[in-house]
Amino acid sequence: MFVTGMRSEELFALQWNDVNFEKITCTINKSLYIRTRTDYDFFYTKKRSGIRTLALDPKTIQVLKNWKEEQKEIGEIDFIFSYDELPPSPKTFRTRIQKLAEQADVKPITLYGLRHSHVAFLIEHNKNIMLYQKGLDTHQ
């Protein structure tokens, strides 16, 4: 979420067919509404400009490739952030952030906070955030 600035609902909806390893991109084209892990629905992104293709950095692509290989040992899983064939649980993300924050002895950040941290990162690196907001800049 920090690397891409995507919304949590978009992150949870990510599937392997959304990642293009050759072009080093990720397409954001849907959101996931989770009632329970077994009761969920896909929706369009929050806004039309939410449909976008993001350039990813080489390190993120390598992490994704490694995870995809690990996931293959579990089975055929479409969701990127899943240990089974079900969408990821927001609670799992919050718990993991809490544990990492404790290890680092820092205050935990929320999922939404990661999105805001991405914006701060863009500003710090002199990126035009209005282009990102309109889906016109793909982090290249």
DSSP file (Angstrom, degrees, kcal/mol; ACC not computed):
  #  RESIDUE AA STRUCTURE BP1 BP2  ACC     N-H-->O    O-->H-N    N-H-->O    O-->H-N    TCO  KAPPA ALPHA  PHI   PSI    X-CA   Y-CA   Z-CA
    1    1 A M     >        0   0    0      0, 0.0     4,-2.8     0, 0.0     5,-0.2   0.000 360.0 360.0 360.0 -37.6    0.0    0.0    0.0
    2    2 A F  T  4  +     0   0    0      1,-0.2   119,-0.1     2,-0.2     0, 0.0   0.912 360.0  48.4 -65.9 -40.7    2.9    2.3    0.7
    3    3 A V  T  4 S+     0   0    0      1,-0.2    -1,-0.2     2,-0.0    57,-0.0   0.856 128.0  22.1 -68.2 -35.8    4.5    1.6   -2.6
    4    4 A T  T  4 S-     0   0    0      2,-0.1    -2,-0.2    50,-0.0    -1,-0.2   0.703  88.2-133.6-108.5 -24.3    1.4    2.1   -4.7
    5    5 A G     <  +     0   0    0     -4,-2.8    -3,-0.1     1,-0.2   110,-0.1   0.612  50.4 155.7  77.5  11.5   -1.0    4.2   -2.7
    6    6 A M        -     0   0    0     -5,-0.2    -1,-0.2     1,-0.1    -2,-0.1  -0.326  47.6-103.8 -73.0 156.7   -3.9    1.9   -3.4
    7    7 A R    >>  -     0   0    0      1,-0.1     4,-2.3   108,-0.1     3,-0.5  -0.381  29.9-113.6 -72.5 155.3   -6.9    1.7   -1.2
    8    8 A S  H 3> S+     0   0    0      1,-0.2     4,-2.7     2,-0.2     5,-0.2   0.882 117.8  55.5 -60.4 -38.3   -7.2   -1.3    1.1
    9    9 A E  H 3> S+     0   0    0      1,-0.2    23,-1.1     2,-0.2     4,-0.9   0.826 109.5  47.6 -64.2 -30.3  -10.3   -2.5   -0.8
   10   10 A E  H <> S+     0   0    0     -3,-0.5     4,-0.6    21,-0.2    -2,-0.2   0.885 110.9  50.9 -75.2 -40.3   -8.2   -2.4   -4.0
   11   11 A L  H >< S+     0   0    0     -4,-2.3     3,-1.1     1,-0.2    70,-0.3   0.924 109.2  50.2 -61.7 -46.0   -5.3   -4.3   -2.3
   12   12 A F  H 3< S+     0   0    0     -4,-2.7    -1,-0.2     1,-0.2    -2,-0.2   0.792 109.2  53.5 -64.4 -27.6   -7.6   -7.0   -1.1
   13   13 A A  H 3< S+     0   0    0     -4,-0.9    -1,-0.2    -5,-0.2    -2,-0.2   0.582  80.3 123.0 -83.0 -10.9   -9.1   -7.5   -4.6
   14   14 A L    <<  -     0   0    0     -3,-1.1    66,-2.1    -4,-0.6    67,-0.4  -0.269  38.2-177.1 -60.8 132.7   -5.7   -7.9   -6.3
   15   15 A Q  B >   -A   79   0A   0     64,-0.3     3,-2.4    65,-0.1     4,-0.3  -0.859  40.9-104.3-125.0 162.0   -5.3  -11.1   -8.2
   16   16 A W  G >  S+     0   0    0     62,-2.2     3,-1.5    -2,-0.3    63,-0.1   0.803 117.6  63.6 -60.1 -29.2   -2.4  -12.5  -10.1
   17   17 A N  G 3  S+     0   0    0      1,-0.3    -1,-0.3    61,-0.2    -3,-0.0   0.577  93.6  65.1 -72.9  -4.9   -3.9  -11.6  -13.4
   18   18 A D  G <  S+     0   0    0     -3,-2.4     9,-3.0     8,-0.1     2,-0.5   0.585  91.0  77.2 -86.3 -12.3   -3.6   -7.9  -12.3
   19   19 A V  E <   -B   26   0B   0     -3,-1.5     2,-0.7    -4,-0.3     7,-0.2  -0.856  61.6-163.6-104.4 131.5    0.2   -8.1  -12.3
   20   20 A N  E  >> -B   25   0B   0      5,-2.6     5,-1.9    -2,-0.5     4,-1.2  -0.910   4.2-174.2-112.6 102.2    2.3   -8.0  -15.4
   21   21 A F  T  45S+     0   0    0     -2,-0.7    -1,-0.1     1,-0.2    44,-0.0   0.812  82.9  52.8 -67.8 -30.3    5.7   -9.2  -14.5
   22   22 A E  T  45S+     0   0    0      1,-0.2    -1,-0.2     2,-0.1    -2,-0.0   0.923 118.0  34.8 -70.9 -44.6    7.1   -8.4  -18.0
   23   23 A K  T  45S-     0   0    0      2,-0.1    -2,-0.2    32,-0.0    -1,-0.2   0.546 105.4-129.2 -86.7  -6.9    6.0   -4.8  -18.0
   24   24 A I  T  <5 +     0   0    0     -4,-1.2    32,-2.9     1,-0.2     2,-0.3   0.930  64.8 125.1  58.1  50.7    6.6   -4.5  -14.2
   25   25 A T  E   < -BC  20  55B   0     -5,-1.9    -5,-2.6    30,-0.2     2,-0.4  -0.868  51.1-149.1-134.4 166.1    3.1   -3.1  -13.7
   26   26 A C  E     -BC  19  54B   0     28,-2.2    28,-3.3    -2,-0.3     2,-0.5  -0.994  15.8-143.5-137.1 129.3    0.0   -3.7  -11.6
   27   27 A T  E     - C   0  53B   0     -9,-3.0     2,-0.7    -2,-0.4    26,-0.2  -0.834   5.6-158.5 -98.5 127.1   -3.5   -2.9  -12.9
   28   28 A I  E     + C   0  52B   0     24,-3.5    24,-2.0    -2,-0.5     3,-0.1  -0.915  36.8 138.9-101.7 112.7   -6.0   -1.6  -10.3
   29   29 A N        +     0   0    0     -2,-0.7     2,-0.3     1,-0.2    16,-0.3   0.320  57.4  31.0-139.5   6.6   -9.5   -2.2  -11.8
   30   30 A K        -     0   0    0     14,-0.2     2,-0.3    20,-0.1    14,-0.2  -0.987  56.3-141.0-159.9 164.0  -11.7   -3.4   -8.9
   31   31 A S  E     -D   43   0C   0     12,-3.0    12,-2.5    -2,-0.3     2,-0.5  -0.854  18.4-134.0-124.2 162.6  -12.4   -3.3   -5.2
   32   32 A L  E     -D   42   0C   0    -23,-1.1     2,-0.6    -2,-0.3    10,-0.2  -0.980   6.9-159.7-124.6 125.8  -13.4   -6.0   -2.8
   33   33 A Y  E     -D   41   0C   0      8,-3.1     8,-2.2    -2,-0.5     2,-0.6  -0.918  15.8-162.4-101.6 117.1  -16.2   -5.7   -0.3
   34   34 A I  E     +D   40   0C   0     -2,-0.6     6,-0.2     6,-0.2     3,-0.1  -0.887  26.9 164.3-108.1 114.8  -15.7   -8.3    2.4
   35   35 A R  E    S-     0   0C   0      4,-2.4     2,-0.3    -2,-0.6     5,-0.2   0.872  83.8 -17.8 -85.7 -49.4  -18.6   -9.2    4.7
   36   36 A T  E >  S-D   39   0C   0      3,-1.9     3,-0.9    53,-0.0    -1,-0.5  -0.888  80.7 -93.1-142.0 172.0  -16.8  -12.4    5.8
   37   37 A R  T 3  S+     0   0    0     -2,-0.3     3,-0.1     1,-0.3    -2,-0.0   0.803 129.2  37.3 -61.6 -27.1  -14.0  -14.3    4.3
   38   38 A T  T 3  S+     0   0    0      1,-0.2     2,-0.5    48,-0.1    -1,-0.3   0.468 112.6  62.1-102.1  -3.0  -16.4  -16.5    2.4
   39   39 A D  E <  S+D   36   0C   0     -3,-0.9    -4,-2.4     2,-0.0    -3,-1.9  -0.879  72.0 127.5-126.5  97.9  -19.0  -13.8    1.7
   40   40 A Y  E     -D   34   0C   0     -2,-0.5     2,-0.3    -6,-0.2    -6,-0.2  -0.952  37.0-151.8-147.9 161.5  -17.5  -11.0   -0.5
   41   41 A D  E     -D   33   0C   0     -8,-2.2    -8,-3.1    -2,-0.3     2,-0.3  -0.996  16.0-129.1-139.4 143.9  -18.2   -9.1   -3.7
   42   42 A F  E     +D   32   0C   0     -2,-0.3     2,-0.3   -10,-0.2   -10,-0.2  -0.703  31.5 178.4 -86.0 144.1  -16.1   -7.4   -6.3
   43   43 A F  E     -D   31   0C   0    -12,-2.5   -12,-3.0    -2,-0.3     3,-0.1  -0.904  35.4 -89.2-136.0 165.5  -17.0   -3.8   -7.2
   44   44 A Y        -     0   0    0     -2,-0.3   -14,-0.2   -14,-0.2     4,-0.1  -0.320  61.4 -83.4 -65.0 161.0  -15.7   -1.2   -9.5
   45   45 A T        -     0   0    0    -16,-0.3    -1,-0.1     2,-0.1   -14,-0.1  -0.177  47.1 -97.7 -63.0 164.8  -13.1    1.1   -8.0
   46   46 A K  S    S+     0   0    0      4,-0.1     2,-0.3   -16,-0.1    -1,-0.1   0.864 105.0  13.5 -55.1 -42.2  -14.3    4.1   -6.0
   47   47 A K  S >  S-     0   0    0      1,-0.1     3,-1.7     0, 0.0     4,-0.3  -0.905  80.2-110.8-132.2 160.1  -13.9    6.5   -8.9
   48   48 A R  G >  S+     0   0    0     -2,-0.3     3,-1.7     1,-0.3    -3,-0.1   0.883 120.4  57.6 -57.1 -39.0  -13.4    6.1  -12.7
   49   49 A S  G 3  S+     0   0    0      1,-0.3    -1,-0.3    84,-0.0    -3,-0.1   0.629  89.3  77.4 -68.4 -10.6   -9.9    7.5  -12.2
   50   50 A G  G <  S+     0   0    0     -3,-1.7     2,-0.8    -5,-0.1    -1,-0.3   0.702  72.2  88.6 -71.3 -18.7   -9.3    4.7   -9.8
   51   51 A I    <   +     0   0    0     -3,-1.7     2,-0.3    -4,-0.3   -22,-0.2  -0.726  66.1 135.0 -80.5 114.1   -8.9    2.3  -12.8
   52   52 A R  E     -C   28   0B   0    -24,-2.0   -24,-3.5    -2,-0.8     2,-0.5  -0.980  54.8-124.0-157.0 161.2   -5.2    2.6  -13.4
   53   53 A T  E     -C   27   0B   0     -2,-0.3     2,-0.4   -26,-0.2   -26,-0.2  -0.974  29.0-157.8-115.6 126.1   -2.0    0.8  -14.2
   54   54 A L  E     -C   26   0B   0    -28,-3.3   -28,-2.2    -2,-0.5     2,-0.3  -0.848  14.5-130.1-107.3 136.3    0.8    1.4  -11.8
   55   55 A A  E     -C   25   0B   0     83,-2.2     2,-0.3    -2,-0.4   -30,-0.2  -0.667  28.6-151.3 -76.4 136.4    4.5    0.9  -12.5
   56   56 A L        -     0   0    0    -32,-2.9   -52,-0.0    -2,-0.3    82,-0.0  -0.768  14.5-112.1-107.9 156.0    6.1   -1.2   -9.8
   57   57 A D     >  -     0   0    0     -2,-0.3     4,-2.1     1,-0.1     3,-0.3  -0.519  30.8-110.4 -83.2 156.5    9.7   -1.0   -8.6
   58   58 A P  H  > S+     0   0    0      0, 0.0     4,-2.3     0, 0.0     5,-0.2   0.832 116.1  55.0 -56.7 -35.6   12.0   -4.0   -9.2
   59   59 A K  H  > S+     0   0    0      2,-0.2     4,-2.3     1,-0.2     5,-0.2   0.921 108.3  47.9 -66.4 -42.5   12.1   -5.0   -5.5
   60   60 A T  H  > S+     0   0    0     -3,-0.3     4,-2.5     1,-0.2    -1,-0.2   0.912 111.3  51.3 -63.5 -42.1    8.3   -5.2   -5.2
   61   61 A I  H  X S+     0   0    0     -4,-2.1     4,-2.5     1,-0.2    -1,-0.2   0.909 110.0  49.6 -60.8 -42.4    8.2   -7.3   -8.4
   62   62 A Q  H  X S+     0   0    0     -4,-2.3     4,-2.5     2,-0.2    -2,-0.2   0.905 110.0  50.3 -65.5 -40.7   10.8   -9.7   -7.0
   63   63 A V  H  X S+     0   0    0     -4,-2.3     4,-2.5     1,-0.2    -1,-0.2   0.921 111.8  48.7 -61.2 -43.7    8.9  -10.0   -3.7
   64   64 A L  H  X S+     0   0    0     -4,-2.5     4,-2.6     2,-0.2    -2,-0.2   0.907 110.5  50.4 -63.0 -42.6    5.7  -10.7   -5.7
   65   65 A K  H  X S+     0   0    0     -4,-2.5     4,-1.9     2,-0.2    -2,-0.2   0.928 111.9  47.8 -60.9 -44.9    7.5  -13.4   -7.8
   66   66 A N  H  X S+     0   0    0     -4,-2.5     4,-2.1     1,-0.2    -2,-0.2   0.918 112.7  48.3 -62.4 -44.2    8.9  -15.0   -4.7
   67   67 A W  H  X S+     0   0    0     -4,-2.5     4,-3.1     1,-0.2    -1,-0.2   0.895 107.7  55.2 -64.8 -39.3    5.5  -15.0   -3.0
   68   68 A K  H  X S+     0   0    0     -4,-2.6     4,-1.6     1,-0.2    -1,-0.2   0.906 108.4  48.9 -60.9 -40.7    3.8  -16.5   -6.1
   69   69 A E  H  X S+     0   0    0     -4,-1.9     4,-0.8     2,-0.2    -1,-0.2   0.912 112.8  47.2 -64.6 -43.0    6.3  -19.4   -6.0
   70   70 A E  H >X S+     0   0    0     -4,-2.1     3,-1.0     1,-0.2     4,-0.6   0.915 109.7  54.0 -62.7 -42.7    5.6  -20.0   -2.3
   71   71 A Q  H >X S+     0   0    0     -4,-3.1     4,-2.0     1,-0.3     3,-1.2   0.839  97.5  64.7 -61.6 -34.5    1.9  -19.8   -2.9
   72   72 A K  H 3< S+     0   0    0     -4,-1.6    -1,-0.3     1,-0.3    -2,-0.2   0.816  95.2  59.5 -59.7 -30.6    2.1  -22.5   -5.6
   73   73 A E  H << S+     0   0    0     -3,-1.0    -1,-0.3    -4,-0.8    -2,-0.2   0.783 107.4  46.3 -68.7 -25.9    3.2  -24.9   -2.9
   74   74 A I  H << S-     0   0    0     -3,-1.2     2,-0.3    -4,-0.6    -2,-0.2   0.867 123.5 -94.0 -81.0 -40.7   -0.1  -24.3   -1.2
   75   75 A G     <  -     0   0    0     -4,-2.0     2,-0.9     9,-0.1    -1,-0.3  -0.965  60.5 -30.9 154.1-169.0   -2.3  -24.6   -4.3
   76   76 A E        +     0   0    0     -2,-0.3     2,-0.5    -3,-0.1    -4,-0.1  -0.738  65.2 172.5 -84.1 106.2   -3.9  -22.6   -7.1
   77   77 A I        -     0   0    0     -2,-0.9   -61,-0.1     1,-0.1     8,-0.1  -0.972  24.1-171.8-124.1 125.5   -4.7  -19.3   -5.5
   78   78 A D        +     0   0    0     -2,-0.5   -62,-2.2     7,-0.1     2,-0.2   0.875  66.9  81.3 -81.4 -40.3   -6.0  -16.3   -7.5
   79   79 A F  B >  S-A   15   0A   0    -64,-0.2     3,-0.6     5,-0.2   -64,-0.3  -0.485  70.0-147.9 -71.2 133.1   -5.8  -13.6   -4.7
   80   80 A I  T 3  S+     0   0    0    -66,-2.1     2,-1.2     1,-0.3    -1,-0.1   0.945  93.7  47.2 -65.4 -47.9   -2.3  -12.2   -4.3
   81   81 A F  T 3  S+     0   0    0    -67,-0.4     2,-0.3   -70,-0.3    -1,-0.3  -0.454  95.0 102.4 -97.1  63.3   -2.5  -11.6   -0.5
   82   82 A S    <   -     0   0    0     -2,-1.2    -5,-0.1    -3,-0.6     3,-0.0  -0.994  54.0-160.8-145.2 147.4   -4.0  -15.0    0.5
   83   83 A Y  S    S+     0   0    0     -2,-0.3     2,-0.2     3,-0.1    -1,-0.1   0.384  90.4  20.8-102.4  -1.5   -2.8  -18.3    2.0
   84   84 A D  S    S-     0   0    0      2,-0.4    -5,-0.2    -5,-0.0    -9,-0.1  -0.682 106.5 -75.9-144.3-163.7   -5.9  -20.1    0.7
   85   85 A E  S    S+     0   0    0     -2,-0.2    -7,-0.1    -8,-0.1    -6,-0.0   0.321 101.7  90.5 -88.8  11.1   -8.4  -19.5   -2.1
   86   86 A L  S    S-     0   0    0      1,-0.1    -2,-0.4    -7,-0.1    -3,-0.1  -0.669  87.6 -92.8-104.1 159.1  -10.2  -16.8   -0.1
   87   87 A P        -     0   0    0      0, 0.0    -1,-0.1     0, 0.0    -4,-0.1  -0.274  54.1 -90.5 -65.1 158.1   -9.6  -13.1   -0.1
   88   88 A P        -     0   0    0      0, 0.0    -6,-0.1     0, 0.0     3,-0.1  -0.295  38.1-117.0 -68.0 154.7   -7.3  -11.8    2.6
   89   89 A S    >>  -     0   0    0      1,-0.1     4,-1.4    -8,-0.1     3,-0.6  -0.805   7.3-142.7 -92.7 129.0   -8.6  -10.7    5.9
   90   90 A P  H 3> S+     0   0    0      0, 0.0     4,-2.3     0, 0.0     5,-0.2   0.858 104.2  60.6 -55.6 -33.8   -8.2   -7.0    6.9
   91   91 A K  H 3> S+     0   0    0      1,-0.2     4,-2.8     2,-0.2     5,-0.2   0.877  98.8  55.9 -62.0 -37.5   -7.6   -8.2   10.4
   92   92 A T  H <> S+     0   0    0     -3,-0.6     4,-2.2     2,-0.2    -1,-0.2   0.912 108.5  47.7 -61.0 -42.2   -4.6  -10.2    9.2
   93   93 A F  H  X S+     0   0    0     -4,-1.4     4,-2.4     2,-0.2    -2,-0.2   0.934 112.8  47.9 -64.1 -46.1   -3.1   -7.0    7.8
   94   94 A R  H  X S+     0   0    0     -4,-2.3     4,-2.3     1,-0.2    -2,-0.2   0.907 112.2  49.5 -62.2 -42.2   -3.7   -5.1   11.0
   95   95 A T  H  X S+     0   0    0     -4,-2.8     4,-2.4     2,-0.2    -1,-0.2   0.905 111.2  49.3 -63.7 -42.1   -2.3   -7.8   13.2
   96   96 A R  H  X S+     0   0    0     -4,-2.2     4,-2.5    -5,-0.2    -2,-0.2   0.911 111.0  48.9 -65.2 -42.4    0.9   -8.0   11.0
   97   97 A I  H  X S+     0   0    0     -4,-2.4     4,-2.5     2,-0.2    -1,-0.2   0.914 110.5  52.4 -62.4 -42.2    1.4   -4.3   11.1
   98   98 A Q  H  X S+     0   0    0     -4,-2.3     4,-2.2     2,-0.2    -2,-0.2   0.926 111.0  46.5 -59.0 -46.7    0.9   -4.3   14.9
   99   99 A K  H  X S+     0   0    0     -4,-2.4     4,-2.2     1,-0.2    -2,-0.2   0.915 113.4  48.1 -64.5 -43.5    3.6   -7.1   15.3
  100  100 A L  H  X S+     0   0    0     -4,-2.5     4,-2.1     1,-0.2    -1,-0.2   0.889 110.8  51.6 -64.6 -38.6    6.0   -5.3   13.0
  101  101 A A  H  X>S+     0   0    0     -4,-2.5     5,-2.4     2,-0.2     4,-0.8   0.902 109.3  50.4 -64.4 -40.9    5.5   -2.0   14.9
  102  102 A E  H ><5S+     0   0    0     -4,-2.2     3,-0.6     2,-0.2    -2,-0.2   0.919 110.3  49.8 -62.7 -43.4    6.2   -3.7   18.2
  103  103 A Q  H 3<5S+     0   0    0     -4,-2.2    -1,-0.2     1,-0.2    -2,-0.2   0.877 115.9  42.4 -62.1 -37.6    9.4   -5.2   16.8
  104  104 A A  H 3<5S-     0   0    0     -4,-2.1    -1,-0.2    -5,-0.2    -2,-0.2   0.527 108.8-126.9 -86.1  -6.2   10.5   -1.8   15.5
  105  105 A D  T <<5 +     0   0    0     -4,-0.8     2,-0.3    -3,-0.6    -3,-0.2   0.918  68.3 121.8  57.4  47.2    9.3   -0.1   18.8
  106  106 A V  S   <S-     0   0    0     -5,-2.4    -1,-0.2    -6,-0.1    -2,-0.1  -0.876  73.3 -87.7-130.1 164.7    7.2    2.4   16.8
  107  107 A K        -     0   0    0     -2,-0.3     2,-0.0    -3,-0.1    -9,-0.0  -0.547  52.1-110.5 -71.0 134.6    3.5    3.3   16.9
  108  108 A P        -     0   0    0      0, 0.0     2,-0.3     0, 0.0   -10,-0.1  -0.339  27.8-137.9 -67.3 149.3    1.6    1.1   14.4
  109  109 A I        -     0   0    0    -12,-0.1     2,-0.1   -15,-0.1    -8,-0.1  -0.779  15.4-121.5-104.0 150.7    0.2    2.7   11.3
  110  110 A T     >  -     0   0    0     -2,-0.3     4,-1.5     1,-0.1     5,-0.1  -0.420  26.4-109.5 -83.4 165.6   -3.3    2.0    9.9
  111  111 A L  H  > S+     0   0    0      1,-0.2     4,-1.2     2,-0.2     3,-0.3   0.918 124.3  49.6 -59.5 -42.5   -3.9    0.7    6.5
  112  112 A Y  H  > S+     0   0    0      1,-0.2     4,-1.8     2,-0.2    -1,-0.2   0.863 104.6  59.4 -64.6 -34.8   -5.3    4.1    5.5
  113  113 A G  H  > S+     0   0    0      1,-0.2     4,-2.4     2,-0.2    -1,-0.2   0.835  98.5  58.2 -62.5 -33.1   -2.2    5.6    7.0
  114  114 A L  H  X S+     0   0    0     -4,-1.5     4,-1.7    -3,-0.3    -1,-0.2   0.887 104.4  51.6 -63.4 -37.9   -0.1    3.7    4.6
  115  115 A R  H  X S+     0   0    0     -4,-1.2     4,-1.5    -3,-0.2    -2,-0.2   0.918 110.9  47.2 -63.6 -43.9   -2.0    5.3    1.7
  116  116 A H  H  X S+     0   0    0     -4,-1.8     4,-2.3     1,-0.2    -2,-0.2   0.867 107.4  56.9 -66.1 -35.9   -1.3    8.7    3.2
  117  117 A S  H  X S+     0   0    0     -4,-2.4     4,-2.3     1,-0.2    -1,-0.2   0.863 103.1  55.4 -62.9 -34.9    2.4    7.9    3.7
  118  118 A H  H  X S+     0   0    0     -4,-1.7     4,-2.4     2,-0.2    -1,-0.2   0.925 107.2  48.8 -61.9 -44.6    2.5    7.1    0.0
  119  119 A V  H  X S+     0   0    0     -4,-1.5     4,-2.4     1,-0.2    -2,-0.2   0.919 110.4  50.8 -62.7 -43.3    1.3   10.6   -0.8
  120  120 A A  H  X S+     0   0    0     -4,-2.3     4,-2.6     1,-0.2    -1,-0.2   0.898 109.1  52.3 -60.5 -40.0    3.8   12.1    1.6
  121  121 A F  H  X S+     0   0    0     -4,-2.3     4,-1.5     2,-0.2    -2,-0.2   0.916 109.0  49.6 -60.8 -44.7    6.5   10.1   -0.2
  122  122 A L  H  <>S+     0   0    0     -4,-2.4     5,-2.7     2,-0.2    -2,-0.2   0.918 111.9  47.8 -61.6 -43.8    5.4   11.5   -3.6
  123  123 A I  H ><5S+     0   0    0     -4,-2.4     3,-1.9     1,-0.2    -2,-0.2   0.924 109.1  53.7 -62.7 -44.3    5.4   15.1   -2.3
  124  124 A E  H 3<5S+     0   0    0     -4,-2.6    -1,-0.2     1,-0.3    -2,-0.2   0.803 109.9  48.6 -60.9 -28.9    8.9   14.6   -0.7
  125  125 A H  T 3<5S-     0   0    0     -4,-1.5    -1,-0.3    -3,-0.2    -2,-0.2   0.084 118.3-110.9-101.4  22.8   10.1   13.4   -4.1
  126  126 A N  T < 5 +     0   0    0     -3,-1.9     2,-0.3     1,-0.2    -3,-0.2   0.814  61.7 157.1  56.8  38.2    8.6   16.4   -6.0
  127  127 A K      < -     0   0    0     -5,-2.7     2,-1.2    -6,-0.1    -1,-0.2  -0.676  51.4-112.6 -90.8 149.5    5.9   14.4   -7.8
  128  128 A N    >>  -     0   0    0     -2,-0.3     4,-1.3     1,-0.2     3,-0.9  -0.694  30.4-170.6 -81.7  99.1    2.8   16.0   -9.1
  129  129 A I  H 3> S+     0   0    0     -2,-1.2     4,-2.6     1,-0.3    -1,-0.2   0.738  80.1  65.9 -68.3 -21.3    0.2   14.4   -6.9
  130  130 A M  H 3> S+     0   0    0      2,-0.2     4,-1.7     1,-0.2    -1,-0.3   0.869 100.5  50.7 -67.3 -34.7   -2.7   15.9   -8.9
  131  131 A L  H <4>S+     0   0    0     -3,-0.9     5,-3.0     2,-0.2     6,-0.8   0.905 111.4  48.0 -66.7 -40.5   -1.6   13.7  -11.9
  132  132 A Y  H ><5S+     0   0    0     -4,-1.3     3,-1.4     4,-0.2    -2,-0.2   0.921 108.8  54.0 -63.4 -43.4   -1.6   10.7   -9.6
  133  133 A Q  H 3<5S+     0   0    0     -4,-2.6    -1,-0.2     1,-0.3    -2,-0.2   0.864 111.0  45.7 -59.6 -36.8   -5.0   11.6   -8.3
  134  134 A K  T 3<5S-     0   0    0     -4,-1.7    -1,-0.3    -5,-0.1    -2,-0.2   0.428 115.8-115.3 -88.0   1.3   -6.4   11.8  -11.8
  135  135 A G  T < 5S+     0   0    0     -3,-1.4   -82,-0.2    -4,-0.3    -3,-0.2   0.732  83.3 119.4  75.3  20.8   -4.7    8.5  -12.7
  136  136 A L      < +     0   0    0     -5,-3.0     2,-0.5    -6,-0.2    -4,-0.2   0.621  60.7  61.1 -96.3 -13.8   -2.5   10.2  -15.3
  137  137 A D        -     0   0    0     -6,-0.8    -2,-0.1    -8,-0.1    -1,-0.1  -0.955  58.6-167.6-116.1 131.2    0.9    9.3  -13.8
  138  138 A T        -     0   0    0     -2,-0.5   -83,-2.2   -84,-0.1    -1,-0.1  -0.083  55.8 -94.9-109.1  34.2    1.9    5.7  -13.4
  139  139 A H              0   0    0    -85,-0.2   -85,-0.1     1,-0.1    -2,-0.0   0.710 360.0 360.0  65.8  22.9    4.9    6.2  -11.1
  140  140 A Q              0   0    0      0, 0.0    -1,-0.1     0, 0.0   -84,-0.0   0.470 360.0 360.0 -94.6 360.0    7.4    6.2  -13.9
